[in-house]
Amino acid sequence: PHRTWRRVHAAVVILAATAILFSATRSAALAVVVGTFLFAWSALRGKGRFSMKYAAAPVIVVVLVAGFILSPAGANLRHRIDQWQSDLGGPRLGMWKECPGLLAKHPIFGEGPDVFAGEFRKVQSAELSRRFPDFYNETPHNALLDAACAQGFPGALIFIGLFAVAWRAGWNADFRQNPIRTGLNAALLGILVSSMFASLTLVTSLYLWMAAGLAVALTPRTASPGEWRIPRLALAVPALALLIPA
């Protein structure tokens, strides 16, 4: 609530959005737009001038971003958009189509972390190699596929379950009563959108798990106490698994 910290956070938002635009990363820009509209929609569901103010601000930001893209300063981003239109999906789309072959080889435990480039070459088709001879598939460029390939189908289920638990905990949060929870909803949606076009790194994984944890912790308790109760034996299994790397 302190005014100084609110200004600091506002400056961080402006700098981060500016960095995303100048980087010309299409997935990150799309994530910002999608998260912005979700935040605005959640704010508009409330009543009063307070909600309208917070709903109008992100819409104005999107309009300013659109003006930047159309201006001479947005030439780099427009070039990236033209690339996407000229070759829909590019090498990534072809790689995604051939990833099931890699999943079939290691469906339970996956091939392991940071070995996708070498393992994918074993299943990569000659057609994909001819179309993109100089493209290096270092990762699946998709967090869900990355989890499935590296950790097997259990890893993919954990990735899906993380978003499901976080959203189930408070998807319909009221903006006036819990504005931070509304912002976390938008943040999680933005992370989900961007992660469909990029693999998670250590930093992005940290932000994802932190946002999901905050989303659950900041949700008002409206359910019965026994609804989320989990047997201790079921909790002991992941606890022991996490004890090994710890």
C-alpha positions in Angstrom: 0.0 0.0 0.0 3.0 2.4 0.3 3.0 4.9 -2.5 6.7 4.6 -3.1 6.5 0.9 -3.6 3.5 1.3 -5.9 5.5 3.6 -8.1 8.4 1.1 -8.2 6.1 -1.7 -9.3 4.5 0.5 -11.9 8.0 1.4 -13.3 8.9 -2.3 -13.4 5.7 -3.0 -15.4 6.5 -0.3 -17.9 10.2 -1.4 -18.3 9.3 -5.1 -18.6 6.6 -4.4 -21.3 9.0 -2.1 -23.2 11.7 -4.8 -23.1 9.3 -7.4 -24.5 8.4 -5.1 -27.3 11.9 -4.3 -28.3 13.0 -7.9 -28.1 10.3 -8.7 -30.8 9.4 -11.9 -29.0 6.0 -12.8 -30.4 5.0 -15.3 -27.8 5.8 -12.9 -25.0 4.0 -10.0 -26.7 0.9 -12.3 -27.2 1.1 -13.3 -23.6 1.0 -9.7 -22.4 -2.0 -8.9 -24.7 -4.0 -11.9 -23.5 -3.2 -11.3 -19.8 -4.1 -7.7 -20.2 -7.5 -8.3 -21.6 -8.2 -10.9 -18.9 -7.3 -8.4 -16.2 -9.4 -5.8 -17.8 -12.4 -8.1 -18.1 -12.1 -9.2 -14.5 -12.0 -5.5 -13.4 -15.0 -4.6 -15.5 -17.1 -7.3 -13.8 -16.9 -5.1 -10.6 -18.9 -2.0 -10.1 -17.9 1.6 -9.5 -15.3 4.1 -10.7 -12.5 2.1 -9.0 -13.0 -0.9 -11.3 -13.4 1.2 -14.4 -10.1 2.9 -13.8 -8.2 -0.3 -13.5 -10.0 -1.8 -16.5 -9.3 1.1 -18.7 -5.6 1.4 -18.0 -4.5 -1.9 -19.6 -6.8 -1.3 -22.6 -5.0 2.0 -23.2 -1.7 0.2 -22.9 -2.7 -2.3 -25.6 -3.7 0.6 -27.9 -0.3 2.3 -27.3 1.5 -1.0 -28.0 -0.4 -1.3 -31.3 0.6 2.2 -32.2 4.2 1.3 -31.5 4.1 -1.8 -33.7 2.8 0.4 -36.6 5.4 3.1 -36.0 8.9 3.1 -37.6 10.3 2.0 -34.2 8.3 -1.2 -34.4 10.0 -2.4 -37.7 11.8 -5.3 -36.0 8.5 -6.7 -34.5 6.7 -6.2 -37.8 9.5 -8.1 -39.6 9.0 -11.0 -37.1 5.3 -11.0 -37.8 6.0 -11.1 -41.6 8.3 -14.1 -41.0 5.5 -15.9 -39.3 3.0 -15.2 -42.1 5.4 -16.3 -44.9 6.1 -19.7 -43.3 3.3 -20.7 -40.9 4.8 -22.4 -37.9 8.3 -22.7 -39.5 10.5 -25.5 -38.3 8.8 -25.6 -34.9 5.5 -26.9 -36.3 7.3 -29.7 -38.2 9.2 -30.5 -35.0 6.0 -30.7 -32.9 4.5 -33.1 -35.4 7.4 -35.5 -35.0 7.7 -35.2 -31.3 5.3 -38.1 -30.7 7.9 -40.4 -32.1 10.3 -39.3 -29.3 7.5 -39.6 -26.7 6.8 -43.2 -27.8 10.4 -44.2 -27.0 10.3 -42.9 -23.4 6.7 -42.5 -22.3 7.1 -43.0 -18.6 10.5 -41.5 -17.5 11.3 -39.4 -20.6 14.7 -39.0 -22.2 16.1 -36.8 -19.3 16.8 -33.1 -19.0 18.8 -31.1 -21.6 19.3 -34.0 -24.1 16.4 -33.2 -26.5 18.7 -32.0 -29.3 20.6 -35.3 -29.6 17.5 -37.5 -29.0 15.3 -35.7 -31.5 17.9 -36.2 -34.3 17.3 -40.0 -33.9 13.6 -39.6 -34.9 13.8 -36.5 -37.1 12.5 -37.1 -40.6 14.6 -36.5 -43.7 11.9 -34.2 -45.0 12.2 -31.9 -42.0 16.0 -31.9 -42.4 15.8 -30.9 -46.0 13.3 -28.1 -45.4 15.4 -26.6 -42.6 18.9 -27.8 -42.9 20.4 -25.1 -40.8 17.9 -25.1 -37.9 19.1 -26.4 -34.6 16.3 -28.0 -32.5 17.8 -27.4 -29.1 14.5 -27.7 -27.3 10.8 -28.4 -28.2 10.0 -24.7 -27.9 6.9 -25.8 -26.0 6.9 -26.2 -22.3 4.3 -28.9 -22.3 6.1 -31.0 -24.9 9.4 -30.3 -23.2 8.0 -31.7 -19.9 6.6 -34.7 -21.7 9.8 -35.4 -23.6 12.2 -34.9 -20.7 10.0 -36.3 -17.9 7.6 -38.5 -19.6 3.8 -38.3 -19.4 3.9 -37.8 -15.6 5.9 -34.6 -16.1 3.3 -33.4 -18.6 0.5 -34.1 -16.1 2.3 -32.2 -13.4 2.6 -29.2 -15.7 -1.1 -29.3 -16.6 -2.1 -29.9 -13.0 -0.1 -26.9 -11.8 -2.3 -24.5 -13.8 -5.4 -26.5 -13.0 -4.9 -26.3 -9.2 -4.0 -22.6 -9.3 -7.0 -21.6 -11.4 -9.4 -23.9 -9.6 -8.4 -22.2 -6.3 -9.8 -18.8 -7.4 -10.7 -18.4 -11.1 -13.8 -16.3 -10.2 -12.1 -14.1 -7.6 -13.8 -10.8 -7.1 -11.6 -7.9 -8.3 -12.7 -5.5 -5.6 -12.2 -8.0 -2.7 -9.1 -9.7 -4.0 -7.3 -7.6 -6.8 -4.0 -9.3 -6.3 -5.6 -12.7 -7.0 -7.1 -11.2 -10.2 -3.7 -10.1 -11.3 -2.3 -13.6 -10.7 -5.0 -15.1 -12.9 -3.8 -12.8 -15.7 -0.2 -13.6 -15.0 -0.8 -17.4 -15.1 -2.7 -17.1 -18.3 0.2 -15.1 -19.8 2.7 -17.6 -18.7 0.6 -20.4 -20.2 0.3 -18.7 -23.5 4.0 -17.8 -23.8 5.1 -21.3 -22.6 3.3 -22.9 -25.6 6.0 -21.3 -27.8 9.1 -21.6 -25.5 10.6 -24.0 -23.1 10.7 -23.0 -19.4 14.1 -21.9 -18.0 15.1 -21.8 -14.4 13.9 -18.2 -14.0 10.6 -18.7 -15.8 9.9 -21.9 -13.9 10.5 -20.0 -10.6 8.0 -17.3 -11.6 5.5 -19.9 -12.7 5.6 -21.9 -9.4 5.7 -18.7 -7.3 2.6 -17.3 -9.1 0.8 -20.6 -8.7 1.7 -20.8 -5.0 0.5 -17.2 -4.4 -2.7 -17.9 -6.3 -3.6 -20.8 -4.0 -2.4 -19.0 -0.8 -4.4 -15.8 -1.6 -7.7 -17.6 -2.3 -10.4 -17.0 0.3 -11.4 -20.3 2.1 -14.9 -21.0 0.9 -14.7 -24.8 0.5 -15.2 -27.3 3.2 -12.1 -28.2 5.2 -12.0 -31.8 4.0 -12.3 -31.0 0.3 -8.6 -30.5 -0.3 -7.4 -33.1 2.2 -4.7 -35.4 0.8 -3.6 -38.7 2.5 -0.2 -38.3 4.2 1.1 -41.4 2.4 0.5 -39.7 -1.0 2.3 -36.6 0.2 5.3 -38.6 1.4 6.1 -39.9 -2.1 6.9 -36.5 -3.7 8.5 -35.4 -0.4 11.0 -38.2 -0.6 11.5 -37.5 -4.3 12.3 -33.9 -3.6 14.6 -34.9 -0.8 17.0 -36.5 -3.2 17.9 -33.3 -5.2 17.7 -31.2 -2.0 
